[in-house]
Amino acid sequence: MKAQIQANYEKRLRSYASLIHGNEPPGMVAKLATYSSLVKQHALHGDRLWQIEPLLYPLIRAVEVDLHLATAKLLEKPQRSERSLFSFLSFCLTNRTNISWRTGSPPEDLIQRQLDDLEAHRATITTIMARRDKFFAHLDKRYFADPSSVYSDFPLDETAVIALVNCVIKIVSEHQVSLNGAVNFHLGEFYHIAVDNMVRNLETGRKVNCLGQLN
């Protein structure tokens, strides 16, 4: 029984790690880095960012929806999905004496703290789920007629989404390190740099084109 529980734990953890740190398709780390970098660029430039490149507006909205959907998949209520992170942590609490980390069994207070950390973002989770269920993944009658109202009906601060996703990444990473000391090296910083360079190059190109037209 202990071996079966340990194998189940490790298999589930590998799946979470793949969803978070994977490169093909891009995992949550890549999505978060791209999204947070675009949010940062908008904070720096304001709506002038859409003048630098109009396609940046639909891009940031598309990445936002993708991040919402990826987060919602992992944070379903346990009753709806046994693959949710909440279900995984409940499994860890129930079976912790049959799970082995490098330093022994997972401490009960640590697993409970991880659950509490997620619950601290409950308002954000609820709003993401509502946006997904009402519009992003399904199509409620109200939002079929007026798509943009989903944002006013379910307002959500961008920084709250970023904080929630960082919380999810931290929890999975804590389990990875505690299990075998493994640390995933991901390309998050690459995406930050790539977005910065993209906006800078677009802005430079726009200025050059304007000067060329003036001349």
Number of C-alpha atoms within 10 A of each C-alpha: 7 12 11 11 18 17 13 14 19 17 12 15 19 14 13 23 19 17 18 26 23 18 14 8 10 14 20 25 23 23 22 25 21 25 26 22 20 24 17 15 17 17 11 11 12 12 13 11 20 14 14 19 13 12 11 16 15 11 13 18 13 13 17 21 17 17 23 21 19 17 21 20 14 20 22 19 15 15 9 10 14 14 17 20 24 21 19 18 18 16 15 21 19 11 16 21 15 17 21 19 17 11 10 13 16 21 15 13 10 12 18 15 13 19 17 12 15 20 14 13 16 13 12 21 21 15 18 24 22 16 23 18 15 19 18 19 12 12 15 15 11 12 15 13 10 10 15 11 13 18 11 8 11 15 13 16 8 13 11 14 23 16 14 20 22 14 17 20 18 13 18 18 21 15 18 20 14 18 19 12 13 12 11 14 7 15 15 18 13 13 20 19 13 15 19 16 12 11 17 14 13 14 16 13 13 15 13 12 12 11 10 9 8 7 6
